[in-house]
Amino acid sequence: MNRTEFVVATAIILLVAFAMGWFTHWLLHRFTRVQGGDMAEMDKLAQSLHEAEELRDQALAYLEQREAELMNHISQTEAELKAAMEGLREARHEAEEMRAYIERMHANG
């Protein structure tokens, strides 16, 4: 291989290496770049996500408040039920005493 053939072969090898590098760079740039329209869409999606998170936080706060109100209502209802059951127990006891008194009066009378 003489000097001219060596220079031509080296030039072809370098040209092929350059072409392969340029093509690889073009492919990577094509698949990884963020276009201007995509950036606006990403901003829009980020804003939507932020709004959704705020709505979620508001909903959670409302649910916690509502749960506390319902638990308070349940405890009040249980207290009223307990008082009503105690009143009913006393009324039954008085009714039994009245029956016994009436039966004694009829037995004596």
KEPA-520985 format. One record per atom (N, C-alpha, C): residue number from 1; residue in three letters; atom name; z, x, y. Coordinates in nm, 3 decimals, decimal comma. Layout:
N
{seq:NUM | type:ala | atom:CA | zz:Z | xx:X | yy:Y} .
...
//
This chain:
109
{seq:1 | type:met | atom:N | zz:0,000 | xx:0,087 | yy:-0,115} .
{seq:1 | type:met | atom:CA | zz:0,000 | xx:0,000 | yy:0,000} .
{seq:1 | type:met | atom:C | zz:0,000 | xx:0,093 | yy:0,123} .
{seq:2 | type:asn | atom:N | zz:-0,102 | xx:0,072 | yy:0,204} .
{seq:2 | type:asn | atom:CA | zz:-0,109 | xx:0,158 | yy:0,321} .
{seq:2 | type:asn | atom:C | zz:-0,032 | xx:0,095 | yy:0,437} .
{seq:3 | type:arg | atom:N | zz:-0,034 | xx:0,164 | yy:0,547} .
{seq:3 | type:arg | atom:CA | zz:0,048 | xx:0,123 | yy:0,661} .
{seq:3 | type:arg | atom:C | zz:0,006 | xx:-0,012 | yy:0,717} .
{seq:4 | type:thr | atom:N | zz:-0,118 | xx:-0,046 | yy:0,727} .
{seq:4 | type:thr | atom:CA | zz:-0,167 | xx:-0,173 | yy:0,781} .
{seq:4 | type:thr | atom:C | zz:-0,125 | xx:-0,289 | yy:0,691} .
{seq:5 | type:glu | atom:N | zz:-0,141 | xx:-0,271 | yy:0,561} .
{seq:5 | type:glu | atom:CA | zz:-0,101 | xx:-0,377 | yy:0,468} .
{seq:5 | type:glu | atom:C | zz:0,050 | xx:-0,401 | yy:0,476} .
{seq:6 | type:phe | atom:N | zz:0,126 | xx:-0,294 | yy:0,492} .
{seq:6 | type:phe | atom:CA | zz:0,272 | xx:-0,306 | yy:0,504} .
{seq:6 | type:phe | atom:C | zz:0,310 | xx:-0,383 | yy:0,631} .
{seq:7 | type:val | atom:N | zz:0,243 | xx:-0,356 | yy:0,742} .
{seq:7 | type:val | atom:CA | zz:0,272 | xx:-0,424 | yy:0,868} .
{seq:7 | type:val | atom:C | zz:0,234 | xx:-0,571 | yy:0,856} .
{seq:8 | type:val | atom:N | zz:0,119 | xx:-0,601 | yy:0,797} .
{seq:8 | type:val | atom:CA | zz:0,075 | xx:-0,740 | yy:0,780} .
{seq:8 | type:val | atom:C | zz:0,171 | xx:-0,814 | yy:0,688} .
{seq:9 | type:ala | atom:N | zz:0,211 | xx:-0,756 | yy:0,578} .
{seq:9 | type:ala | atom:CA | zz:0,304 | xx:-0,820 | yy:0,485} .
{seq:9 | type:ala | atom:C | zz:0,438 | xx:-0,844 | yy:0,553} .
{seq:10 | type:thr | atom:N | zz:0,486 | xx:-0,747 | yy:0,629} .
{seq:10 | type:thr | atom:CA | zz:0,613 | xx:-0,763 | yy:0,700} .
{seq:10 | type:thr | atom:C | zz:0,602 | xx:-0,874 | yy:0,805} .
{seq:11 | type:ala | atom:N | zz:0,489 | xx:-0,878 | yy:0,876} .
{seq:11 | type:ala | atom:CA | zz:0,468 | xx:-0,982 | yy:0,977} .
{seq:11 | type:ala | atom:C | zz:0,465 | xx:-1,120 | yy:0,912} .
{seq:12 | type:ile | atom:N | zz:0,401 | xx:-1,133 | yy:0,799} .
{seq:12 | type:ile | atom:CA | zz:0,395 | xx:-1,264 | yy:0,729} .
{seq:12 | type:ile | atom:C | zz:0,534 | xx:-1,304 | yy:0,682} .
{seq:13 | type:ile | atom:N | zz:0,609 | xx:-1,209 | yy:0,628} .
{seq:13 | type:ile | atom:CA | zz:0,746 | xx:-1,238 | yy:0,581} .
{seq:13 | type:ile | atom:C | zz:0,833 | xx:-1,282 | yy:0,698} .
{seq:14 | type:leu | atom:N | zz:0,823 | xx:-1,211 | yy:0,809} .
{seq:14 | type:leu | atom:CA | zz:0,901 | xx:-1,248 | yy:0,927} .
{seq:14 | type:leu | atom:C | zz:0,859 | xx:-1,383 | yy:0,983} .
{seq:15 | type:leu | atom:N | zz:0,730 | xx:-1,412 | yy:0,982} .
{seq:15 | type:leu | atom:CA | zz:0,680 | xx:-1,542 | yy:1,030} .
{seq:15 | type:leu | atom:C | zz:0,730 | xx:-1,655 | yy:0,941} .
{seq:16 | type:val | atom:N | zz:0,728 | xx:-1,636 | yy:0,811} .
{seq:16 | type:val | atom:CA | zz:0,777 | xx:-1,737 | yy:0,718} .
{seq:16 | type:val | atom:C | zz:0,929 | xx:-1,756 | yy:0,737} .
{seq:17 | type:ala | atom:N | zz:1,002 | xx:-1,647 | yy:0,755} .
{seq:17 | type:ala | atom:CA | zz:1,147 | xx:-1,658 | yy:0,777} .
{seq:17 | type:ala | atom:C | zz:1,176 | xx:-1,731 | yy:0,908} .
{seq:18 | type:phe | atom:N | zz:1,100 | xx:-1,699 | yy:1,013} .
{seq:18 | type:phe | atom:CA | zz:1,117 | xx:-1,769 | yy:1,141} .
{seq:18 | type:phe | atom:C | zz:1,086 | xx:-1,918 | yy:1,126} .
{seq:19 | type:ala | atom:N | zz:0,977 | xx:-1,951 | yy:1,057} .
{seq:19 | type:ala | atom:CA | zz:0,938 | xx:-2,092 | yy:1,038} .
{seq:19 | type:ala | atom:C | zz:1,045 | xx:-2,167 | yy:0,959} .
{seq:20 | type:met | atom:N | zz:1,099 | xx:-2,103 | yy:0,856} .
{seq:20 | type:met | atom:CA | zz:1,202 | xx:-2,169 | yy:0,777} .
{seq:20 | type:met | atom:C | zz:1,330 | xx:-2,188 | yy:0,859} .
{seq:21 | type:gly | atom:N | zz:1,367 | xx:-2,089 | yy:0,941} .
{seq:21 | type:gly | atom:CA | zz:1,483 | xx:-2,102 | yy:1,027} .
{seq:21 | type:gly | atom:C | zz:1,466 | xx:-2,211 | yy:1,131} .
{seq:22 | type:trp | atom:N | zz:1,347 | xx:-2,212 | yy:1,192} .
{seq:22 | type:trp | atom:CA | zz:1,320 | xx:-2,314 | yy:1,293} .
{seq:22 | type:trp | atom:C | zz:1,323 | xx:-2,453 | yy:1,230} .
{seq:23 | type:phe | atom:N | zz:1,264 | xx:-2,471 | yy:1,113} .
{seq:23 | type:phe | atom:CA | zz:1,262 | xx:-2,600 | yy:1,044} .
{seq:23 | type:phe | atom:C | zz:1,404 | xx:-2,644 | yy:1,006} .
{seq:24 | type:thr | atom:N | zz:1,485 | xx:-2,551 | yy:0,960} .
{seq:24 | type:thr | atom:CA | zz:1,624 | xx:-2,582 | yy:0,925} .
{seq:24 | type:thr | atom:C | zz:1,702 | xx:-2,624 | yy:1,048} .
{seq:25 | type:his | atom:N | zz:1,682 | xx:-2,551 | yy:1,158} .
{seq:25 | type:his | atom:CA | zz:1,750 | xx:-2,587 | yy:1,284} .
{seq:25 | type:his | atom:C | zz:1,706 | xx:-2,726 | yy:1,329} .
{seq:26 | type:trp | atom:N | zz:1,578 | xx:-2,755 | yy:1,320} .
{seq:26 | type:trp | atom:CA | zz:1,525 | xx:-2,886 | yy:1,360} .
{seq:26 | type:trp | atom:C | zz:1,586 | xx:-2,998 | yy:1,275} .
{seq:27 | type:leu | atom:N | zz:1,596 | xx:-2,976 | yy:1,143} .
{seq:27 | type:leu | atom:CA | zz:1,654 | xx:-3,077 | yy:1,055} .
{seq:27 | type:leu | atom:C | zz:1,802 | xx:-3,101 | yy:1,088} .
{seq:28 | type:leu | atom:N | zz:1,878 | xx:-2,993 | yy:1,104} .
{seq:28 | type:leu | atom:CA | zz:2,019 | xx:-3,009 | yy:1,137} .
{seq:28 | type:leu | atom:C | zz:2,037 | xx:-3,078 | yy:1,271} .
{seq:29 | type:his | atom:N | zz:1,958 | xx:-3,041 | yy:1,369} .
{seq:29 | type:his | atom:CA | zz:1,968 | xx:-3,103 | yy:1,501} .
{seq:29 | type:his | atom:C | zz:1,930 | xx:-3,251 | yy:1,493} .
{seq:30 | type:arg | atom:N | zz:1,832 | xx:-3,281 | yy:1,414} .
{seq:30 | type:arg | atom:CA | zz:1,785 | xx:-3,420 | yy:1,400} .
{seq:30 | type:arg | atom:C | zz:1,892 | xx:-3,509 | yy:1,338} .
{seq:31 | type:phe | atom:N | zz:1,965 | xx:-3,458 | yy:1,240} .
{seq:31 | type:phe | atom:CA | zz:2,063 | xx:-3,541 | yy:1,170} .
{seq:31 | type:phe | atom:C | zz:2,201 | xx:-3,539 | yy:1,232} .
{seq:32 | type:thr | atom:N | zz:2,233 | xx:-3,439 | yy:1,314} .
{seq:32 | type:thr | atom:CA | zz:2,368 | xx:-3,431 | yy:1,367} .
{seq:32 | type:thr | atom:C | zz:2,378 | xx:-3,464 | yy:1,514} .
{seq:33 | type:arg | atom:N | zz:2,270 | xx:-3,475 | yy:1,584} .
{seq:33 | type:arg | atom:CA | zz:2,280 | xx:-3,499 | yy:1,728} .
{seq:33 | type:arg | atom:C | zz:2,321 | xx:-3,643 | yy:1,756} .
{seq:34 | type:val | atom:N | zz:2,384 | xx:-3,663 | yy:1,871} .
{seq:34 | type:val | atom:CA | zz:2,423 | xx:-3,795 | yy:1,917} .
{seq:34 | type:val | atom:C | zz:2,336 | xx:-3,825 | yy:2,037} .
{seq:35 | type:gln | atom:N | zz:2,257 | xx:-3,928 | yy:2,024} .
{seq:35 | type:gln | atom:CA | zz:2,165 | xx:-3,961 | yy:2,132} .
{seq:35 | type:gln | atom:C | zz:2,240 | xx:-4,035 | yy:2,242} .
{seq:36 | type:gly | atom:N | zz:2,178 | xx:-4,046 | yy:2,360} .
{seq:36 | type:gly | atom:CA | zz:2,240 | xx:-4,114 | yy:2,473} .
{seq:36 | type:gly | atom:C | zz:2,271 | xx:-4,258 | yy:2,442} .
{seq:37 | type:gly | atom:N | zz:2,182 | xx:-4,329 | yy:2,377} .
{seq:37 | type:gly | atom:CA | zz:2,206 | xx:-4,468 | yy:2,338} .
{seq:37 | type:gly | atom:C | zz:2,319 | xx:-4,479 | yy:2,238} .
{seq:38 | type:asp | atom:N | zz:2,325 | xx:-4,384 | yy:2,148} .
{seq:38 | type:asp | atom:CA | zz:2,432 | xx:-4,383 | yy:2,050} .
{seq:38 | type:asp | atom:C | zz:2,567 | xx:-4,359 | yy:2,117} .
{seq:39 | type:met | atom:N | zz:2,568 | xx:-4,276 | yy:2,220} .
{seq:39 | type:met | atom:CA | zz:2,693 | xx:-4,248 | yy:2,291} .
{seq:39 | type:met | atom:C | zz:2,743 | xx:-4,373 | yy:2,361} .
{seq:40 | type:ala | atom:N | zz:2,652 | xx:-4,448 | yy:2,423} .
{seq:40 | type:ala | atom:CA | zz:2,692 | xx:-4,574 | yy:2,488} .
{seq:40 | type:ala | atom:C | zz:2,745 | xx:-4,672 | yy:2,384} .
{seq:41 | type:glu | atom:N | zz:2,682 | xx:-4,675 | yy:2,270} .
{seq:41 | type:glu | atom:CA | zz:2,728 | xx:-4,765 | yy:2,163} .
{seq:41 | type:glu | atom:C | zz:2,865 | xx:-4,722 | yy:2,112} .
{seq:42 | type:met | atom:N | zz:2,887 | xx:-4,591 | yy:2,103} .
{seq:42 | type:met | atom:CA | zz:3,017 | xx:-4,541 | yy:2,059} .
{seq:42 | type:met | atom:C | zz:3,125 | xx:-4,577 | yy:2,161} .
{seq:43 | type:asp | atom:N | zz:3,093 | xx:-4,567 | yy:2,291} .
{seq:43 | type:asp | atom:CA | zz:3,189 | xx:-4,608 | yy:2,394} .
{seq:43 | type:asp | atom:C | zz:3,221 | xx:-4,756 | yy:2,382} .
{seq:44 | type:lys | atom:N | zz:3,118 | xx:-4,836 | yy:2,357} .
{seq:44 | type:lys | atom:CA | zz:3,137 | xx:-4,980 | yy:2,342} .
{seq:44 | type:lys | atom:C | zz:3,224 | xx:-5,010 | yy:2,220} .
{seq:45 | type:leu | atom:N | zz:3,200 | xx:-4,940 | yy:2,111} .
{seq:45 | type:leu | atom:CA | zz:3,280 | xx:-4,959 | yy:1,990} .
{seq:45 | type:leu | atom:C | zz:3,425 | xx:-4,915 | yy:2,012} .
{seq:46 | type:ala | atom:N | zz:3,444 | xx:-4,806 | yy:2,086} .
{seq:46 | type:ala | atom:CA | zz:3,579 | xx:-4,759 | yy:2,114} .
{seq:46 | type:ala | atom:C | zz:3,654 | xx:-4,861 | yy:2,200} .
{seq:47 | type:gln | atom:N | zz:3,585 | xx:-4,920 | yy:2,299} .
{seq:47 | type:gln | atom:CA | zz:3,647 | xx:-5,022 | yy:2,383} .
{seq:47 | type:gln | atom:C | zz:3,683 | xx:-5,145 | yy:2,300} .
{seq:48 | type:ser | atom:N | zz:3,593 | xx:-5,185 | yy:2,211} .
{seq:48 | type:ser | atom:CA | zz:3,620 | xx:-5,300 | yy:2,124} .
{seq:48 | type:ser | atom:C | zz:3,738 | xx:-5,273 | yy:2,033} .
{seq:49 | type:leu | atom:N | zz:3,746 | xx:-5,152 | yy:1,981} .
{seq:49 | type:leu | atom:CA | zz:3,859 | xx:-5,114 | yy:1,896} .
{seq:49 | type:leu | atom:C | zz:3,989 | xx:-5,118 | yy:1,974} .
{seq:50 | type:his | atom:N | zz:3,986 | xx:-5,069 | yy:2,096} .
{seq:50 | type:his | atom:CA | zz:4,106 | xx:-5,071 | yy:2,181} .
{seq:50 | type:his | atom:C | zz:4,151 | xx:-5,214 | yy:2,207} .
{seq:51 | type:glu | atom:N | zz:4,056 | xx:-5,302 | yy:2,238} .
{seq:51 | type:glu | atom:CA | zz:4,089 | xx:-5,443 | yy:2,263} .
{seq:51 | type:glu | atom:C | zz:4,144 | xx:-5,508 | yy:2,137} .
{seq:52 | type:ala | atom:N | zz:4,085 | xx:-5,476 | yy:2,022} .
{seq:52 | type:ala | atom:CA | zz:4,134 | xx:-5,533 | yy:1,896} .
{seq:52 | type:ala | atom:C | zz:4,276 | xx:-5,486 | yy:1,866} .
{seq:53 | type:glu | atom:N | zz:4,305 | xx:-5,360 | yy:1,895} .
{seq:53 | type:glu | atom:CA | zz:4,441 | xx:-5,310 | yy:1,873} .
{seq:53 | type:glu | atom:C | zz:4,540 | xx:-5,379 | yy:1,965} .
{seq:54 | type:glu | atom:N | zz:4,501 | xx:-5,404 | yy:2,091} .
{seq:54 | type:glu | atom:CA | zz:4,589 | xx:-5,476 | yy:2,184} .
{seq:54 | type:glu | atom:C | zz:4,614 | xx:-5,618 | yy:2,134} .
{seq:55 | type:leu | atom:N | zz:4,508 | xx:-5,684 | yy:2,087} .
{seq:55 | type:leu | atom:CA | zz:4,525 | xx:-5,821 | yy:2,034} .
{seq:55 | type:leu | atom:C | zz:4,616 | xx:-5,821 | yy:1,912} .
{seq:56 | type:arg | atom:N | zz:4,601 | xx:-5,719 | yy:1,827} .
{seq:56 | type:arg | atom:CA | zz:4,687 | xx:-5,710 | yy:1,709} .
{seq:56 | type:arg | atom:C | zz:4,833 | xx:-5,692 | yy:1,750} .
{seq:57 | type:asp | atom:N | zz:4,856 | xx:-5,605 | yy:1,849} .
{seq:57 | type:asp | atom:CA | zz:4,993 | xx:-5,583 | yy:1,896} .
{seq:57 | type:asp | atom:C | zz:5,051 | xx:-5,711 | yy:1,955} .
{seq:58 | type:gln | atom:N | zz:4,970 | xx:-5,785 | yy:2,031} .
{seq:58 | type:gln | atom:CA | zz:5,017 | xx:-5,912 | yy:2,088} .
{seq:58 | type:gln | atom:C | zz:5,048 | xx:-6,012 | yy:1,978} .
{seq:59 | type:ala | atom:N | zz:4,962 | xx:-6,017 | yy:1,876} .
{seq:59 | type:ala | atom:CA | zz:4,984 | xx:-6,110 | yy:1,765} .
{seq:59 | type:ala | atom:C | zz:5,112 | xx:-6,074 | yy:1,689} .
{seq:60 | type:leu | atom:N | zz:5,135 | xx:-5,945 | yy:1,668} .
{seq:60 | type:leu | atom:CA | zz:5,256 | xx:-5,903 | yy:1,598} .
{seq:60 | type:leu | atom:C | zz:5,381 | xx:-5,938 | yy:1,679} .
{seq:61 | type:ala | atom:N | zz:5,374 | xx:-5,917 | yy:1,811} .
{seq:61 | type:ala | atom:CA | zz:5,488 | xx:-5,952 | yy:1,896} .
{seq:61 | type:ala | atom:C | zz:5,514 | xx:-6,102 | yy:1,892} .
{seq:62 | type:tyr | atom:N | zz:5,407 | xx:-6,181 | yy:1,896} .
{seq:62 | type:tyr | atom:CA | zz:5,422 | xx:-6,327 | yy:1,889} .
{seq:62 | type:tyr | atom:C | zz:5,482 | xx:-6,368 | yy:1,755} .
{seq:63 | type:leu | atom:N | zz:5,434 | xx:-6,308 | yy:1,647} .
{seq:63 | type:leu | atom:CA | zz:5,487 | xx:-6,342 | yy:1,515} .
{seq:63 | type:leu | atom:C | zz:5,635 | xx:-6,305 | yy:1,503} .
{seq:64 | type:glu | atom:N | zz:5,673 | xx:-6,190 | yy:1,556} .
{seq:64 | type:glu | atom:CA | zz:5,814 | xx:-6,152 | yy:1,551} .
{seq:64 | type:glu | atom:C | zz:5,900 | xx:-6,248 | yy:1,632} .
{seq:65 | type:gln | atom:N | zz:5,851 | xx:-6,288 | yy:1,750} .
{seq:65 | type:gln | atom:CA | zz:5,925 | xx:-6,384 | yy:1,832} .
{seq:65 | type:gln | atom:C | zz:5,936 | xx:-6,518 | yy:1,761} .
{seq:66 | type:arg | atom:N | zz:5,827 | xx:-6,563 | yy:1,704} .
{seq:66 | type:arg | atom:CA | zz:5,825 | xx:-6,692 | yy:1,635} .
{seq:66 | type:arg | atom:C | zz:5,916 | xx:-6,689 | yy:1,513} .
{seq:67 | type:glu | atom:N | zz:5,915 | xx:-6,576 | yy:1,441} .
{seq:67 | type:glu | atom:CA | zz:6,001 | xx:-6,562 | yy:1,324} .
{seq:67 | type:glu | atom:C | zz:6,148 | xx:-6,569 | yy:1,365} .
{seq:68 | type:ala | atom:N | zz:6,183 | xx:-6,504 | yy:1,475} .
{seq:68 | type:ala | atom:CA | zz:6,322 | xx:-6,507 | yy:1,523} .
{seq:68 | type:ala | atom:C | zz:6,361 | xx:-6,650 | yy:1,561} .
{seq:69 | type:glu | atom:N | zz:6,270 | xx:-6,723 | yy:1,628} .
{seq:69 | type:glu | atom:CA | zz:6,300 | xx:-6,862 | yy:1,664} .
{seq:69 | type:glu | atom:C | zz:6,320 | xx:-6,948 | yy:1,540} .
{seq:70 | type:leu | atom:N | zz:6,234 | xx:-6,930 | yy:1,441} .
{seq:70 | type:leu | atom:CA | zz:6,245 | xx:-7,010 | yy:1,318} .
{seq:70 | type:leu | atom:C | zz:6,371 | xx:-6,975 | yy:1,240} .
{seq:71 | type:met | atom:N | zz:6,408 | xx:-6,847 | yy:1,236} .
{seq:71 | type:met | atom:CA | zz:6,530 | xx:-6,809 | yy:1,167} .
{seq:71 | type:met | atom:C | zz:6,652 | xx:-6,870 | yy:1,238} .
{seq:72 | type:asn | atom:N | zz:6,651 | xx:-6,872 | yy:1,370} .
{seq:72 | type:asn | atom:CA | zz:6,758 | xx:-6,934 | yy:1,446} .
{seq:72 | type:asn | atom:C | zz:6,765 | xx:-7,084 | yy:1,416} .
{seq:73 | type:his | atom:N | zz:6,649 | xx:-7,147 | yy:1,412} .
{seq:73 | type:his | atom:CA | zz:6,643 | xx:-7,290 | yy:1,382} .
{seq:73 | type:his | atom:C | zz:6,694 | xx:-7,318 | yy:1,241} .
{seq:74 | type:ile | atom:N | zz:6,658 | xx:-7,233 | yy:1,146} .
{seq:74 | type:ile | atom:CA | zz:6,704 | xx:-7,250 | yy:1,008} .
{seq:74 | type:ile | atom:C | zz:6,855 | xx:-7,238 | yy:1,000} .
{seq:75 | type:ser | atom:N | zz:6,913 | xx:-7,137 | yy:1,068} .
{seq:75 | type:ser | atom:CA | zz:7,058 | xx:-7,120 | yy:1,062} .
{seq:75 | type:ser | atom:C | zz:7,130 | xx:-7,238 | yy:1,129} .
{seq:76 | type:gln | atom:N | zz:7,073 | xx:-7,291 | yy:1,238} .
{seq:76 | type:gln | atom:CA | zz:7,133 | xx:-7,410 | yy:1,300} .
{seq:76 | type:gln | atom:C | zz:7,126 | xx:-7,530 | yy:1,206} .
{seq:77 | type:thr | atom:N | zz:7,012 | xx:-7,547 | yy:1,139} .
{seq:77 | type:thr | atom:CA | zz:6,995 | xx:-7,659 | yy:1,047} .
{seq:77 | type:thr | atom:C | zz:7,091 | xx:-7,645 | yy:0,929} .
{seq:78 | type:glu | atom:N | zz:7,110 | xx:-7,522 | yy:0,879} .
{seq:78 | type:glu | atom:CA | zz:7,203 | xx:-7,502 | yy:0,769} .
{seq:78 | type:glu | atom:C | zz:7,346 | xx:-7,534 | yy:0,812} .
{seq:79 | type:ala | atom:N | zz:7,381 | xx:-7,497 | yy:0,934} .
{seq:79 | type:ala | atom:CA | zz:7,516 | xx:-7,528 | yy:0,984} .
{seq:79 | type:ala | atom:C | zz:7,534 | xx:-7,679 | yy:0,996} .
{seq:80 | type:glu | atom:N | zz:7,432 | xx:-7,749 | yy:1,047} .
{seq:80 | type:glu | atom:CA | zz:7,440 | xx:-7,895 | yy:1,057} .
{seq:80 | type:glu | atom:C | zz:7,450 | xx:-7,959 | yy:0,918} .
{seq:81 | type:leu | atom:N | zz:7,373 | xx:-7,906 | yy:0,823} .
{seq:81 | type:leu | atom:CA | zz:7,378 | xx:-7,958 | yy:0,686} .
{seq:81 | type:leu | atom:C | zz:7,516 | xx:-7,937 | yy:0,626} .
{seq:82 | type:lys | atom:N | zz:7,574 | xx:-7,820 | yy:0,648} .
{seq:82 | type:lys | atom:CA | zz:7,707 | xx:-7,793 | yy:0,596} .
{seq:82 | type:lys | atom:C | zz:7,811 | xx:-7,889 | yy:0,655} .
{seq:83 | type:ala | atom:N | zz:7,799 | xx:-7,914 | yy:0,788} .
{seq:83 | type:ala | atom:CA | zz:7,892 | xx:-8,008 | yy:0,853} .
{seq:83 | type:ala | atom:C | zz:7,871 | xx:-8,150 | yy:0,801} .
{seq:84 | type:ala | atom:N | zz:7,744 | xx:-8,189 | yy:0,779} .
{seq:84 | type:ala | atom:CA | zz:7,717 | xx:-8,323 | yy:0,727} .
{seq:84 | type:ala | atom:C | zz:7,769 | xx:-8,338 | yy:0,585} .
{seq:85 | type:met | atom:N | zz:7,753 | xx:-8,235 | yy:0,503} .
{seq:85 | type:met | atom:CA | zz:7,803 | xx:-8,241 | yy:0,366} .
{seq:85 | type:met | atom:C | zz:7,956 | xx:-8,250 | yy:0,365} .
{seq:86 | type:glu | atom:N | zz:8,022 | xx:-8,177 | yy:0,454} .
{seq:86 | type:glu | atom:CA | zz:8,168 | xx:-8,184 | yy:0,463} .
{seq:86 | type:glu | atom:C | zz:8,212 | xx:-8,324 | yy:0,507} .
{seq:87 | type:gly | atom:N | zz:8,140 | xx:-8,382 | yy:0,606} .
{seq:87 | type:gly | atom:CA | zz:8,171 | xx:-8,518 | yy:0,650} .
{seq:87 | type:gly | atom:C | zz:8,151 | xx:-8,618 | yy:0,538} .
{seq:88 | type:leu | atom:N | zz:8,044 | xx:-8,603 | yy:0,461} .
{seq:88 | type:leu | atom:CA | zz:8,017 | xx:-8,692 | yy:0,348} .
{seq:88 | type:leu | atom:C | zz:8,126 | xx:-8,678 | yy:0,242} .
{seq:89 | type:arg | atom:N | zz:8,170 | xx:-8,557 | yy:0,216} .
{seq:89 | type:arg | atom:CA | zz:8,276 | xx:-8,534 | yy:0,119} .
{seq:89 | type:arg | atom:C | zz:8,405 | xx:-8,605 | yy:0,163} .
{seq:90 | type:glu | atom:N | zz:8,436 | xx:-8,591 | yy:0,293} .
{seq:90 | type:glu | atom:CA | zz:8,556 | xx:-8,658 | yy:0,344} .
{seq:90 | type:glu | atom:C | zz:8,541 | xx:-8,810 | yy:0,337} .
{seq:91 | type:ala | atom:N | zz:8,422 | xx:-8,862 | yy:0,368} .
{seq:91 | type:ala | atom:CA | zz:8,400 | xx:-9,007 | yy:0,363} .
{seq:91 | type:ala | atom:C | zz:8,414 | xx:-9,058 | yy:0,220} .
{seq:92 | type:arg | atom:N | zz:8,362 | xx:-8,984 | yy:0,122} .
{seq:92 | type:arg | atom:CA | zz:8,377 | xx:-9,024 | yy:-0,018} .
{seq:92 | type:arg | atom:C | zz:8,524 | xx:-9,025 | yy:-0,059} .
{seq:93 | type:his | atom:N | zz:8,595 | xx:-8,922 | yy:-0,014} .
{seq:93 | type:his | atom:CA | zz:8,736 | xx:-8,915 | yy:-0,047} .
{seq:93 | type:his | atom:C | zz:8,812 | xx:-9,035 | yy:0,013} .
{seq:94 | type:glu | atom:N | zz:8,782 | xx:-9,069 | yy:0,138} .
{seq:94 | type:glu | atom:CA | zz:8,845 | xx:-9,185 | yy:0,201} .
{seq:94 | type:glu | atom:C | zz:8,807 | xx:-9,314 | yy:0,130} .
{seq:95 | type:ala | atom:N | zz:8,679 | xx:-9,323 | yy:0,087} .
{seq:95 | type:ala | atom:CA | zz:8,635 | xx:-9,444 | yy:0,015} .
{seq:95 | type:ala | atom:C | zz:8,711 | xx:-9,457 | yy:-0,117} .
{seq:96 | type:glu | atom:N | zz:8,732 | xx:-9,347 | yy:-0,186} .
{seq:96 | type:glu | atom:CA | zz:8,808 | xx:-9,349 | yy:-0,311} .
{seq:96 | type:glu | atom:C | zz:8,952 | xx:-9,391 | yy:-0,286} .
{seq:97 | type:glu | atom:N | zz:9,011 | xx:-9,339 | yy:-0,179} .
{seq:97 | type:glu | atom:CA | zz:9,148 | xx:-9,379 | yy:-0,145} .
{seq:97 | type:glu | atom:C | zz:9,156 | xx:-9,528 | yy:-0,113} .
{seq:98 | type:met | atom:N | zz:9,053 | xx:-9,580 | yy:-0,041} .
{seq:98 | type:met | atom:CA | zz:9,052 | xx:-9,723 | yy:-0,007} .
{seq:98 | type:met | atom:C | zz:9,037 | xx:-9,808 | yy:-0,134} .
{seq:99 | type:arg | atom:N | zz:8,952 | xx:-9,767 | yy:-0,226} .
{seq:99 | type:arg | atom:CA | zz:8,936 | xx:-9,841 | yy:-0,350} .
{seq:99 | type:arg | atom:C | zz:9,067 | xx:-9,844 | yy:-0,428} .
{seq:100 | type:ala | atom:N | zz:9,128 | xx:-9,727 | yy:-0,436} .
{seq:100 | type:ala | atom:CA | zz:9,256 | xx:-9,721 | yy:-0,509} .
{seq:100 | type:ala | atom:C | zz:9,359 | xx:-9,810 | yy:-0,440} .
{seq:101 | type:tyr | atom:N | zz:9,364 | xx:-9,810 | yy:-0,308} .
{seq:101 | type:tyr | atom:CA | zz:9,458 | xx:-9,895 | yy:-0,234} .
{seq:101 | type:tyr | atom:C | zz:9,430 | xx:-10,044 | yy:-0,259} .
{seq:102 | type:ile | atom:N | zz:9,298 | xx:-10,080 | yy:-0,256} .
{seq:102 | type:ile | atom:CA | zz:9,262 | xx:-10,221 | yy:-0,280} .
{seq:102 | type:ile | atom:C | zz:9,297 | xx:-10,261 | yy:-0,422} .
{seq:103 | type:glu | atom:N | zz:9,272 | xx:-10,175 | yy:-0,518} .
{seq:103 | type:glu | atom:CA | zz:9,305 | xx:-10,206 | yy:-0,657} .
{seq:103 | type:glu | atom:C | zz:9,456 | xx:-10,221 | yy:-0,674} .
{seq:104 | type:arg | atom:N | zz:9,534 | xx:-10,139 | yy:-0,608} .
{seq:104 | type:arg | atom:CA | zz:9,680 | xx:-10,153 | yy:-0,615} .
{seq:104 | type:arg | atom:C | zz:9,724 | xx:-10,284 | yy:-0,552} .
{seq:105 | type:met | atom:N | zz:9,661 | xx:-10,322 | yy:-0,440} .
{seq:105 | type:met | atom:CA | zz:9,697 | xx:-10,446 | yy:-0,373} .
{seq:105 | type:met | atom:C | zz:9,664 | xx:-10,566 | yy:-0,462} .
{seq:106 | type:his | atom:N | zz:9,549 | xx:-10,563 | yy:-0,531} .
{seq:106 | type:his | atom:CA | zz:9,513 | xx:-10,674 | yy:-0,620} .
{seq:106 | type:his | atom:C | zz:9,602 | xx:-10,676 | yy:-0,744} .
{seq:107 | type:ala | atom:N | zz:9,641 | xx:-10,560 | yy:-0,790} .
{seq:107 | type:ala | atom:CA | zz:9,727 | xx:-10,554 | yy:-0,907} .
{seq:107 | type:ala | atom:C | zz:9,868 | xx:-10,605 | yy:-0,871} .
{seq:108 | type:asn | atom:N | zz:9,914 | xx:-10,578 | yy:-0,751} .
{seq:108 | type:asn | atom:CA | zz:10,046 | xx:-10,622 | yy:-0,709} .
{seq:108 | type:asn | atom:C | zz:10,044 | xx:-10,769 | yy:-0,664} .
{seq:109 | type:gly | atom:N | zz:9,926 | xx:-10,814 | yy:-0,619} .
{seq:109 | type:gly | atom:CA | zz:9,919 | xx:-10,943 | yy:-0,556} .
{seq:109 | type:gly | atom:C | zz:9,892 | xx:-11,054 | yy:-0,643} .
//
